[in-house]
Amino acid sequence: MVVEQIEIETPDGTAEAYLARPESTPKGGVLVYMDAIGLRPRLAEMIERVASWGYVVLAPNTFYRDGSVAELAPTGDLRDPAAREAFFVDAMSRVRDLSVARLAIDIPAYVEALQTYVTGPLATHGYCMGARLAVRTAGRFPDEFVAVGGFHGGGLVTADAASPHTCIAGTRAEYYFGHADHDRSMTPENVEALSRALDDAGVMYTNLIYPDAPHGYTMSDTFSYQEEGTHRHFTDLEALYARTMA
């Protein structure tokens, strides 16, 4: 199985993306949203694994306005805490610039691109900031998306009127959230508020904190990696997609 790099045309420019396709007839399509570190070999590995379950998988460079995949790629070893800290000086400014207004432009382009490669049900999941984008995608396309996943997501619940959790109302997807432990960007109180939003929406969901799992636990190219949490996330994500896109 080969992960291709393709281009997606948006109203604001060209976004590169990773595309992985199964060897068999696909059972559906999955839109994967990157973390703040961006598209890189680790993300390619991850979407290749999801494609092996039988899905077409698309992962766009959501920071395309700031540069290409190559230009934004880390130059240091992010398994070194000092290198990771230095990288995030610029990365967090890109996260802050990815506004709700910009996402309203981008998300339809990403969904349309995925649908050129697959028919049938769609699902989406994301990592860190990408969890917010996955939730917003289901909110924008409530009839198309049957499953949503978020892993070590941050800022899913805020005091802002446009907080990501407000997008859940009116959707029909099944949700799965595996939160990082002791995460300042997603506190236990935030997790409880997210559960209330999910309850109010009347959707099926799993919303839990992975014990001892640090923020970024799925990313094996950083010092935050935790094997136990990563294994659990893949196992539960595969089960989520199997029951919703059968």
Accessible surface in RSA format (square Angstrom, percent):
REM  Atomic radii and reference values for relative SASA: ProtOr
REM  Chains: A
REM  Algorithm: Lee & Richards
REM  Probe-radius: 1.40
REM  Slices: 20
REM RES _ NUM      All-atoms   Total-Side   Main-Chain    Non-polar    All polar
REM                ABS   REL    ABS   REL    ABS   REL    ABS   REL    ABS   REL
RES MET A   1    76.97  39.9  20.08  13.3  56.88 135.4  28.70  24.4  48.27  63.9
RES VAL A   2   117.37  77.2 103.85  94.0  13.52  32.6 106.71  92.7  10.67  28.9
RES VAL A   3    38.35  25.2  13.22  12.0  25.13  60.5  13.22  11.5  25.13  68.1
RES GLU A   4    64.46  37.0  58.47  44.2   6.00  14.3  29.19  56.5  35.28  28.8
RES GLN A   5    97.16  54.3  63.57  46.5  33.59  80.0  26.37  56.1  70.79  53.7
RES ILE A   6    26.45  15.0  21.03  15.7   5.41  13.1  26.30  18.9   0.14   0.4
RES GLU A   7   122.48  70.3  95.52  72.3  26.95  64.2  25.53  49.4  96.94  79.2
RES ILE A   8     6.92   3.9   4.04   3.0   2.88   6.9   6.92   5.0   0.00   0.0
RES GLU A   9   121.54  69.8 101.04  76.4  20.49  48.8  66.19 128.0  55.35  45.2
RES THR A  10    13.97   9.9   0.00   0.0  13.97  33.3   2.32   3.1  11.65  17.6
RES PRO A  11   110.90  80.8  67.55  61.6  43.36 157.6  80.58  66.5  30.32 188.5
RES ASP A  12    70.76  49.6  39.86  39.7  30.90  73.1  14.63  34.4  56.13  56.0
RES GLY A  13    30.34  37.4   0.00   N/A  30.34  37.4  28.21  77.4   2.13   4.8
RES THR A  14    57.68  41.0  38.20  38.7  19.48  46.4  20.11  27.0  37.58  56.8
RES ALA A  15     0.00   0.0   0.00   0.0   0.00   0.0   0.00   0.0   0.00   0.0
RES GLU A  16    33.33  19.1  32.78  24.8   0.56   1.3  11.97  23.1  21.37  17.4
RES ALA A  17     0.00   0.0   0.00   0.0   0.00   0.0   0.00   0.0   0.00   0.0
RES TYR A  18    22.18  10.4  22.18  12.6   0.00   0.0   9.26   7.0  12.92  15.9
RES LEU A  19     0.58   0.3   0.44   0.3   0.14   0.4   0.44   0.3   0.14   0.4
RES ALA A  20     0.28   0.3   0.00   0.0   0.28   0.6   0.28   0.4   0.00   0.0
RES ARG A  21   104.44  43.9  95.82  48.8   8.62  20.5  29.53  40.4  74.91  45.4
RES PRO A  22    19.07  13.9   4.42   4.0  14.64  53.2   4.42   3.7  14.64  91.0
RES GLU A  23   157.16  90.2 113.06  85.5  44.10 105.0  52.08 100.7 105.08  85.8
RES SER A  24    74.77  63.2  60.47  80.7  14.30  32.9  53.15 113.2  21.63  30.3
RES THR A  25   120.54  85.7 100.77 102.2  19.76  47.1  69.10  92.8  51.44  77.8
RES PRO A  26    47.28  34.5  33.55  30.6  13.73  49.9  33.55  27.7  13.73  85.3
RES LYS A  27   100.91  49.2  86.44  53.0  14.47  34.4  60.26  54.2  40.65  43.3
RES GLY A  28     0.00   0.0   0.00   N/A   0.00   0.0   0.00   0.0   0.00   0.0
RES GLY A  29     0.00   0.0   0.00   N/A   0.00   0.0   0.00   0.0   0.00   0.0
RES VAL A  30     0.00   0.0   0.00   0.0   0.00   0.0   0.00   0.0   0.00   0.0
RES LEU A  31     0.00   0.0   0.00   0.0   0.00   0.0   0.00   0.0   0.00   0.0
RES VAL A  32     1.01   0.7   1.01   0.9   0.00   0.0   1.01   0.9   0.00   0.0
RES TYR A  33     0.08   0.0   0.08   0.0   0.00   0.0   0.08   0.1   0.00   0.0
RES MET A  34     0.42   0.2   0.33   0.2   0.10   0.2   0.33   0.3   0.10   0.1
RES ASP A  35     3.40   2.4   3.40   3.4   0.00   0.0   1.41   3.3   1.99   2.0
RES ALA A  36     8.31   7.6   7.17  11.1   1.14   2.6   7.17  10.1   1.14   3.0
RES ILE A  37     7.54   4.3   3.86   2.9   3.68   8.9   3.86   2.8   3.68  10.0
RES GLY A  38     6.66   8.2   0.00   N/A   6.66   8.2   6.66  18.3   0.00   0.0
RES LEU A  39     5.79   3.2   0.00   0.0   5.79  14.6   0.00   0.0   5.79  15.6
RES ARG A  40    10.00   4.2   7.12   3.6   2.88   6.9  10.00  13.7   0.00   0.0
RES PRO A  41   104.80  76.4 100.13  91.3   4.67  17.0 104.30  86.1   0.50   3.1
RES ARG A  42    27.86  11.7  24.74  12.6   3.12   7.4   3.92   5.4  23.94  14.5
RES LEU A  43     0.00   0.0   0.00   0.0   0.00   0.0   0.00   0.0   0.00   0.0
RES ALA A  44    21.04  19.3  20.78  32.1   0.27   0.6  21.04  29.6   0.00   0.0
RES GLU A  45    95.39  54.8  87.22  66.0   8.17  19.5  37.59  72.7  57.80  47.2
RES MET A  46     2.74   1.4   1.84   1.2   0.90   2.1   2.74   2.3   0.00   0.0
RES ILE A  47     0.89   0.5   0.68   0.5   0.21   0.5   0.89   0.6   0.00   0.0
RES GLU A  48    61.03  35.0  60.95  46.1   0.08   0.2  13.40  25.9  47.63  38.9
RES ARG A  49   109.15  45.8 103.18  52.6   5.97  14.2  32.95  45.0  76.20  46.2
RES VAL A  50     1.18   0.8   1.18   1.1   0.00   0.0   1.18   1.0   0.00   0.0
RES ALA A  51     0.00   0.0   0.00   0.0   0.00   0.0   0.00   0.0   0.00   0.0
RES SER A  52    71.25  60.2  39.46  52.7  31.78  73.2  31.35  66.8  39.90  55.9
RES TRP A  53    31.98  12.8  18.85   9.1  13.14  30.8  18.72  10.0  13.26  21.5
RES GLY A  54     6.23   7.7   0.00   N/A   6.23   7.7   6.23  17.1   0.00   0.0
RES TYR A  55     3.09   1.4   3.09   1.8   0.00   0.0   0.33   0.2   2.77   3.4
RES VAL A  56     2.08   1.4   2.08   1.9   0.00   0.0   2.08   1.8   0.00   0.0
RES VAL A  57     0.00   0.0   0.00   0.0   0.00   0.0   0.00   0.0   0.00   0.0
RES LEU A  58     0.00   0.0   0.00   0.0   0.00   0.0   0.00   0.0   0.00   0.0
RES ALA A  59     0.00   0.0   0.00   0.0   0.00   0.0   0.00   0.0   0.00   0.0
RES PRO A  60     0.00   0.0   0.00   0.0   0.00   0.0   0.00   0.0   0.00   0.0
RES ASN A  61     4.04   2.8   4.04   3.9   0.00   0.0   0.35   0.8   3.69   3.6
RES THR A  62     1.15   0.8   0.31   0.3   0.84   2.0   0.31   0.4   0.84   1.3
RES PHE A  63     4.52   2.3   3.15   1.9   1.38   3.6   4.52   2.7   0.00   0.0
RES TYR A  64    19.13   8.9   4.44   2.5  14.68  38.2   4.69   3.5  14.44  17.8
RES ARG A  65    62.78  26.4  23.98  12.2  38.80  92.4  29.13  39.8  33.65  20.4
RES ASP A  66    63.61  44.6  31.13  31.0  32.47  76.8  12.17  28.7  51.43  51.3
RES GLY A  67    14.56  18.0   0.00   N/A  14.56  18.0  13.39  36.7   1.17   2.6
RES SER A  68    37.38  31.6  30.26  40.4   7.11  16.4  31.42  66.9   5.96   8.3
RES VAL A  69    17.54  11.5  13.33  12.1   4.21  10.1  16.55  14.4   0.99   2.7
RES ALA A  70    85.70  78.8  61.61  95.1  24.09  54.8  68.32  96.2  17.37  46.0
RES GLU A  71   133.17  76.5  97.64  73.9  35.53  84.6  46.75  90.4  86.42  70.6
RES LEU A  72    26.97  15.0  21.79  15.6   5.19  13.0  25.17  17.7   1.80   4.8
RES ALA A  73    37.79  34.7  28.56  44.1   9.24  21.0  30.14  42.4   7.65  20.3
RES PRO A  74    32.77  23.9  11.56  10.5  21.21  77.1  12.45  10.3  20.32 126.3
RES THR A  75   147.39 104.8 104.81 106.3  42.58 101.5  78.45 105.4  68.95 104.2
RES GLY A  76    42.22  52.1   0.00   N/A  42.22  52.1  27.31  74.9  14.91  33.4
RES ASP A  77    73.34  51.4  59.04  58.8  14.30  33.8  38.59  90.8  34.75  34.7
RES LEU A  78     6.78   3.8   4.93   3.5   1.85   4.7   4.93   3.5   1.85   5.0
RES ARG A  79   150.40  63.1 137.22  70.0  13.18  31.4  39.48  54.0 110.92  67.2
RES ASP A  80    70.29  49.2  65.12  64.8   5.17  12.2  22.94  54.0  47.35  47.2
RES PRO A  81    75.88  55.3  72.33  65.9   3.54  12.9  72.50  59.9   3.37  21.0
RES ALA A  82    68.33  62.8  56.72  87.5  11.61  26.4  61.12  86.1   7.21  19.1
RES ALA A  83    25.20  23.2  14.11  21.8  11.09  25.2  21.75  30.6   3.45   9.1
RES ARG A  84    47.71  20.0  47.71  24.3   0.00   0.0   0.36   0.5  47.34  28.7
RES GLU A  85   129.46  74.3 121.11  91.6   8.35  19.9  45.76  88.5  83.70  68.3
RES ALA A  86    67.11  61.7  50.56  78.0  16.55  37.6  55.92  78.7  11.20  29.7
RES PHE A  87    31.64  15.8  19.96  12.4  11.68  30.4  29.82  18.1   1.81   5.2
RES PHE A  88    36.56  18.3  34.50  21.4   2.06   5.4  35.21  21.3   1.35   3.9
RES VAL A  89   109.29  71.9  90.37  81.8  18.92  45.6  98.59  85.7  10.69  29.0
RES ASP A  90    91.61  64.2  91.08  90.7   0.53   1.2  15.66  36.9  75.95  75.7
RES ALA A  91     0.00   0.0   0.00   0.0   0.00   0.0   0.00   0.0   0.00   0.0
RES MET A  92    76.79  39.8  76.79  50.8   0.00   0.0  68.11  57.9   8.68  11.5
RES SER A  93    44.70  37.8  43.94  58.6   0.76   1.7  29.87  63.6  14.83  20.8
RES ARG A  94    28.77  12.1  27.05  13.8   1.72   4.1   6.21   8.5  22.56  13.7
RES VAL A  95    17.90  11.8  12.33  11.2   5.57  13.4  12.33  10.7   5.57  15.1
RES ARG A  96   165.64  69.5 135.77  69.2  29.87  71.1  72.57  99.2  93.07  56.4
RES ASP A  97    75.44  52.8  66.93  66.6   8.51  20.1  12.33  29.0  63.11  62.9
RES LEU A  98    21.49  12.0   6.74   4.8  14.74  37.1   7.35   5.2  14.14  38.1
RES SER A  99    47.37  40.0  39.41  52.6   7.96  18.3  41.83  89.1   5.55   7.8
RES VAL A 100    73.16  48.1  69.29  62.7   3.87   9.3  69.29  60.2   3.87  10.5
RES ALA A 101    71.94  66.1  60.26  93.0  11.69  26.6  67.34  94.8   4.60  12.2
RES ARG A 102    84.66  35.5  84.51  43.1   0.15   0.4  11.46  15.7  73.20  44.4
RES LEU A 103     8.58   4.8   8.58   6.1   0.00   0.0   8.58   6.0   0.00   0.0
RES ALA A 104    62.63  57.6  44.33  68.4  18.30  41.6  51.55  72.6  11.08  29.4
RES ILE A 105    63.99  36.4  55.26  41.2   8.73  21.1  60.76  43.8   3.23   8.8
RES ASP A 106     0.15   0.1   0.15   0.2   0.00   0.0   0.00   0.0   0.15   0.2
RES ILE A 107     5.37   3.1   5.37   4.0   0.00   0.0   5.37   3.9   0.00   0.0
RES PRO A 108    35.35  25.8  31.74  28.9   3.61  13.1  32.26  26.6   3.10  19.2
RES ALA A 109    12.98  11.9   6.15   9.5   6.83  15.5  10.43  14.7   2.56   6.8
RES TYR A 110     0.12   0.1   0.12   0.1   0.00   0.0   0.12   0.1   0.00   0.0
RES VAL A 111     2.03   1.3   2.03   1.8   0.00   0.0   2.03   1.8   0.00   0.0
RES GLU A 112   117.71  67.6 116.08  87.8   1.63   3.9  35.88  69.4  81.84  66.8
RES ALA A 113    15.12  13.9   9.85  15.2   5.28  12.0  14.80  20.8   0.33   0.9
RES LEU A 114     0.00   0.0   0.00   0.0   0.00   0.0   0.00   0.0   0.00   0.0
RES GLN A 115    84.51  47.3  68.56  50.1  15.95  38.0  19.93  42.4  64.58  49.0
RES THR A 116   100.41  71.4  61.11  62.0  39.29  93.6  64.30  86.4  36.11  54.6
RES TYR A 117    75.45  35.2  51.79  29.5  23.67  61.6  32.14  24.2  43.31  53.4
RES VAL A 118    11.21   7.4   0.74   0.7  10.46  25.2   6.95   6.0   4.25  11.5
RES THR A 119   124.84  88.8 109.74 111.3  15.10  36.0  81.47 109.4  43.37  65.6
RES GLY A 120    52.41  64.6   0.00   N/A  52.41  64.6  28.63  78.6  23.77  53.2
RES PRO A 121    45.55  33.2  37.02  33.7   8.54  31.0  44.89  37.1   0.66   4.1
RES LEU A 122     2.48   1.4   2.48   1.8   0.00   0.0   2.48   1.7   0.00   0.0
RES ALA A 123     0.00   0.0   0.00   0.0   0.00   0.0   0.00   0.0   0.00   0.0
RES THR A 124     0.00   0.0   0.00   0.0   0.00   0.0   0.00   0.0   0.00   0.0
RES HIS A 125     1.18   0.6   1.18   0.8   0.00   0.0   0.00   0.0   1.18   1.4
RES GLY A 126     0.00   0.0   0.00   N/A   0.00   0.0   0.00   0.0   0.00   0.0
RES TYR A 127     0.65   0.3   0.65   0.4   0.00   0.0   0.18   0.1   0.46   0.6
RES CYS A 128    14.46  10.9  14.25  15.9   0.21   0.5   6.88  17.4   7.58   8.2
RES MET A 129     8.57   4.4   5.70   3.8   2.88   6.8   4.72   4.0   3.86   5.1
RES GLY A 130     0.00   0.0   0.00   N/A   0.00   0.0   0.00   0.0   0.00   0.0
RES ALA A 131     0.13   0.1   0.00   0.0   0.13   0.3   0.00   0.0   0.13   0.3
RES ARG A 132    54.51  22.9  54.51  27.8   0.00   0.0   8.28  11.3  46.22  28.0
RES LEU A 133     4.82   2.7   4.82   3.4   0.00   0.0   4.82   3.4   0.00   0.0
RES ALA A 134     0.00   0.0   0.00   0.0   0.00   0.0   0.00   0.0   0.00   0.0
RES VAL A 135     0.80   0.5   0.80   0.7   0.00   0.0   0.80   0.7   0.00   0.0
RES ARG A 136    32.70  13.7  29.51  15.0   3.19   7.6   8.54  11.7  24.16  14.6
RES THR A 137     0.00   0.0   0.00   0.0   0.00   0.0   0.00   0.0   0.00   0.0
RES ALA A 138     0.49   0.5   0.49   0.8   0.00   0.0   0.49   0.7   0.00   0.0
RES GLY A 139    26.97  33.3   0.00   N/A  26.97  33.3   5.65  15.5  21.32  47.7
RES ARG A 140   127.07  53.4 111.43  56.8  15.64  37.2  41.24  56.4  85.83  52.0
RES PHE A 141    30.83  15.4  29.67  18.4   1.16   3.0  30.83  18.7   0.00   0.0
RES PRO A 142    42.44  30.9  41.67  38.0   0.76   2.8  42.10  34.8   0.34   2.1
RES ASP A 143   104.62  73.3  95.26  94.8   9.36  22.1  25.96  61.1  78.66  78.4
RES GLU A 144    66.31  38.1  58.36  44.2   7.95  18.9  21.78  42.1  44.53  36.4
RES PHE A 145     0.77   0.4   0.08   0.1   0.69   1.8   0.08   0.1   0.69   2.0
RES VAL A 146    20.57  13.5  17.34  15.7   3.24   7.8  17.91  15.6   2.67   7.2
RES ALA A 147     0.00   0.0   0.00   0.0   0.00   0.0   0.00   0.0   0.00   0.0
RES VAL A 148     0.07   0.0   0.07   0.1   0.00   0.0   0.07   0.1   0.00   0.0
RES GLY A 149     0.12   0.1   0.00   N/A   0.12   0.1   0.00   0.0   0.12   0.3
RES GLY A 150     1.43   1.8   0.00   N/A   1.43   1.8   0.51   1.4   0.92   2.1
RES PHE A 151     0.00   0.0   0.00   0.0   0.00   0.0   0.00   0.0   0.00   0.0
RES HIS A 152     0.03   0.0   0.00   0.0   0.03   0.1   0.00   0.0   0.03   0.0
RES GLY A 153     0.96   1.2   0.00   N/A   0.96   1.2   0.05   0.1   0.91   2.0
RES GLY A 154     4.65   5.7   0.00   N/A   4.65   5.7   4.61  12.7   0.03   0.1
RES GLY A 155    17.96  22.2   0.00   N/A  17.96  22.2  16.75  46.0   1.21   2.7
RES LEU A 156     1.27   0.7   1.27   0.9   0.00   0.0   1.27   0.9   0.00   0.0
RES VAL A 157    19.78  13.0  12.81  11.6   6.96  16.8  12.81  11.1   6.96  18.9
RES THR A 158    62.03  44.1  43.68  44.3  18.35  43.7  52.73  70.8   9.30  14.1
RES ALA A 159   115.46 106.2  69.44 107.2  46.02 104.7  81.52 114.8  33.94  89.9
RES ASP A 160    91.17  63.9  75.69  75.3  15.48  36.6  29.02  68.3  62.15  62.0
RES ALA A 161   102.08  93.9  68.15 105.2  33.93  77.2  80.52 113.4  21.56  57.1
RES ALA A 162    40.43  37.2  33.47  51.7   6.96  15.8  39.86  56.1   0.57   1.5
RES SER A 163     1.16   1.0   0.00   0.0   1.16   2.7   1.16   2.5   0.00   0.0
RES PRO A 164     5.16   3.8   5.16   4.7   0.00   0.0   5.16   4.3   0.00   0.0
RES HIS A 165    37.17  20.3  35.02  24.3   2.15   5.5  13.65  14.1  23.53  27.4
RES THR A 166    67.59  48.1  45.60  46.2  21.99  52.4  45.01  60.5  22.58  34.1
RES CYS A 167    30.48  23.1  20.61  23.0   9.87  23.2   9.39  23.8  21.09  22.7
RES ILE A 168     0.33   0.2   0.33   0.2   0.01   0.0   0.33   0.2   0.00   0.0
RES ALA A 169    76.42  70.3  57.26  88.4  19.16  43.6  58.09  81.8  18.33  48.6
RES GLY A 170    69.20  85.3   0.00   N/A  69.20  85.3  42.30 116.1  26.91  60.3
RES THR A 171    11.26   8.0   1.19   1.2  10.06  24.0   1.31   1.8   9.94  15.0
RES ARG A 172   143.09  60.1 116.19  59.2  26.91  64.1  55.50  75.8  87.60  53.1
RES ALA A 173     0.90   0.8   0.28   0.4   0.62   1.4   0.39   0.5   0.52   1.4
RES GLU A 174    18.20  10.5  16.08  12.2   2.12   5.1   6.47  12.5  11.73   9.6
RES TYR A 175     0.41   0.2   0.00   0.0   0.40   1.0   0.00   0.0   0.41   0.5
RES TYR A 176     8.09   3.8   8.09   4.6   0.00   0.0   7.99   6.0   0.10   0.1
RES PHE A 177     0.23   0.1   0.23   0.1   0.00   0.0   0.23   0.1   0.00   0.0
RES GLY A 178     0.01   0.0   0.00   N/A   0.01   0.0   0.00   0.0   0.01   0.0
RES HIS A 179     1.34   0.7   1.34   0.9   0.00   0.0   0.50   0.5   0.84   1.0
RES ALA A 180     1.20   1.1   0.00   0.0   1.20   2.7   0.00   0.0   1.20   3.2
RES ASP A 181    33.24  23.3  26.44  26.3   6.80  16.1   1.94   4.6  31.30  31.2
RES HIS A 182   168.33  92.0 131.28  91.2  37.05  94.8 102.22 105.3  66.11  76.9
RES ASP A 183    10.85   7.6   5.40   5.4   5.45  12.9   3.42   8.0   7.44   7.4
RES ARG A 184   231.84  97.3 205.98 105.0  25.86  61.6  84.82 115.9 147.02  89.1
RES SER A 185    51.33  43.4  35.53  47.4  15.80  36.4  45.74  97.4   5.58   7.8
RES MET A 186     1.65   0.9   0.13   0.1   1.53   3.6   0.07   0.1   1.58   2.1
RES THR A 187    41.30  29.4  41.07  41.6   0.24   0.6  38.30  51.4   3.01   4.5
RES PRO A 188    71.86  52.4  70.59  64.3   1.28   4.6  71.25  58.8   0.61   3.8
RES GLU A 189   116.84  67.1 112.42  85.0   4.42  10.5  61.08 118.1  55.76  45.5
RES ASN A 190    35.15  24.2  35.02  33.8   0.13   0.3   0.13   0.3  35.02  33.8
RES VAL A 191    12.57   8.3  12.57  11.4   0.00   0.0  12.57  10.9   0.00   0.0
RES GLU A 192   103.23  59.3  99.51  75.3   3.72   8.9  33.92  65.6  69.31  56.6
RES ALA A 193    18.52  17.0  15.81  24.4   2.71   6.2  15.91  22.4   2.61   6.9
RES LEU A 194     0.54   0.3   0.54   0.4   0.00   0.0   0.54   0.4   0.00   0.0
RES SER A 195    26.28  22.2  26.28  35.1   0.00   0.0  15.11  32.2  11.17  15.7
RES ARG A 196   141.05  59.2 139.86  71.3   1.19   2.8  66.91  91.4  74.14  44.9
RES ALA A 197    18.17  16.7   9.45  14.6   8.72  19.8  14.87  20.9   3.31   8.8
RES LEU A 198     0.00   0.0   0.00   0.0   0.00   0.0   0.00   0.0   0.00   0.0
RES ASP A 199    87.00  60.9  66.90  66.6  20.09  47.5  26.29  61.9  60.70  60.5
RES ASP A 200   127.86  89.6  90.45  90.0  37.41  88.5  33.48  78.8  94.38  94.1
RES ALA A 201    27.61  25.4   0.26   0.4  27.35  62.2   6.27   8.8  21.34  56.5
RES GLY A 202    67.31  83.0   0.00   N/A  67.31  83.0  33.07  90.7  34.24  76.7
RES VAL A 203    20.06  13.2   3.68   3.3  16.38  39.5   9.30   8.1  10.76  29.2
RES MET A 204   136.18  70.5 127.09  84.1   9.09  21.6  96.07  81.7  40.11  53.1
RES TYR A 205    70.42  32.9  40.95  23.3  29.47  76.7  25.61  19.2  44.81  55.2
RES THR A 206    40.80  29.0  36.30  36.8   4.50  10.7  21.14  28.4  19.66  29.7
RES ASN A 207    24.35  16.8   0.26   0.3  24.08  58.0   0.26   0.6  24.08  23.3
RES LEU A 208    47.97  26.7  43.70  31.3   4.27  10.7  47.97  33.7   0.00   0.0
RES ILE A 209    54.79  31.2  39.61  29.5  15.19  36.6  39.61  28.5  15.19  41.2
RES TYR A 210     3.04   1.4   3.04   1.7   0.00   0.0   3.04   2.3   0.00   0.0
RES PRO A 211    89.81  65.5  79.89  72.8   9.92  36.0  82.85  68.4   6.96  43.3
RES ASP A 212   115.92  81.2  94.88  94.4  21.05  49.8  30.51  71.8  85.41  85.2
RES ALA A 213     0.08   0.1   0.00   0.0   0.08   0.2   0.03   0.0   0.05   0.1
RES PRO A 214    51.56  37.6  46.26  42.2   5.29  19.2  51.50  42.5   0.05   0.3
RES HIS A 215    59.80  32.7  52.32  36.4   7.48  19.1  38.25  39.4  21.54  25.1
RES GLY A 216     3.53   4.3   0.00   N/A   3.53   4.3   3.53   9.7   0.00   0.0
RES TYR A 217     0.00   0.0   0.00   0.0   0.00   0.0   0.00   0.0   0.00   0.0
RES THR A 218     0.00   0.0   0.00   0.0   0.00   0.0   0.00   0.0   0.00   0.0
RES MET A 219     1.89   1.0   1.89   1.2   0.00   0.0   1.89   1.6   0.00   0.0
RES SER A 220    44.49  37.6  29.70  39.6  14.79  34.1  18.59  39.6  25.90  36.3
RES ASP A 221    44.00  30.8  37.63  37.5   6.37  15.1  34.00  80.0  10.00  10.0
RES THR A 222     5.07   3.6   1.93   2.0   3.14   7.5   1.14   1.5   3.92   5.9
RES PHE A 223   102.58  51.3  74.36  46.1  28.23  73.4  82.00  49.7  20.58  58.9
RES SER A 224     7.80   6.6   5.69   7.6   2.12   4.9   2.28   4.9   5.52   7.7
RES TYR A 225    86.70  40.5  64.75  36.8  21.94  57.1  42.64  32.0  44.06  54.3
RES GLN A 226    34.85  19.5  31.48  23.0   3.37   8.0  22.95  48.9  11.90   9.0
RES GLU A 227   128.07  73.5 123.01  93.1   5.06  12.0  36.64  70.9  91.43  74.6
RES GLU A 228   133.40  76.6 123.79  93.6   9.61  22.9  49.94  96.6  83.46  68.1
RES GLY A 229     2.71   3.3   0.00   N/A   2.71   3.3   2.71   7.4   0.00   0.0
RES THR A 230     8.01   5.7   8.01   8.1   0.00   0.0   8.01  10.8   0.00   0.0
RES HIS A 231   116.83  63.9 112.90  78.5   3.94  10.1  78.02  80.4  38.81  45.2
RES ARG A 232    89.19  37.4  86.65  44.2   2.54   6.0  30.83  42.1  58.36  35.4
RES HIS A 233     0.00   0.0   0.00   0.0   0.00   0.0   0.00   0.0   0.00   0.0
RES PHE A 234     6.03   3.0   5.69   3.5   0.34   0.9   5.90   3.6   0.13   0.4
RES THR A 235    69.59  49.5  63.01  63.9   6.58  15.7  59.87  80.4   9.72  14.7
RES ASP A 236    38.05  26.7  36.28  36.1   1.77   4.2   6.27  14.8  31.78  31.7
RES LEU A 237     0.00   0.0   0.00   0.0   0.00   0.0   0.00   0.0   0.00   0.0
RES GLU A 238    77.47  44.5  76.44  57.8   1.04   2.5  15.91  30.8  61.56  50.3
RES ALA A 239    44.78  41.2  36.56  56.4   8.22  18.7  42.77  60.2   2.01   5.3
RES LEU A 240     0.00   0.0   0.00   0.0   0.00   0.0   0.00   0.0   0.00   0.0
RES TYR A 241     0.00   0.0   0.00   0.0   0.00   0.0   0.00   0.0   0.00   0.0
RES ALA A 242    52.09  47.9  42.55  65.7   9.54  21.7  45.77  64.5   6.32  16.7
RES ARG A 243   125.02  52.5  91.81  46.8  33.22  79.1  61.66  84.3  63.37  38.4
RES THR A 244    32.01  22.8  10.24  10.4  21.77  51.9  15.68  21.1  16.33  24.7
RES MET A 245     2.65   1.4   0.00   0.0   2.65   6.3   0.77   0.7   1.88   2.5
RES ALA A 246   119.62 110.0  49.89  77.0  69.72 158.6  81.31 114.5  38.31 101.5
END  Absolute sums over single chains surface
CHAIN  1 A    10412.2       8084.4       2327.7       5603.8       4808.4
END  Absolute sums over all chains
TOTAL         10412.2       8084.4       2327.7       5603.8       4808.4
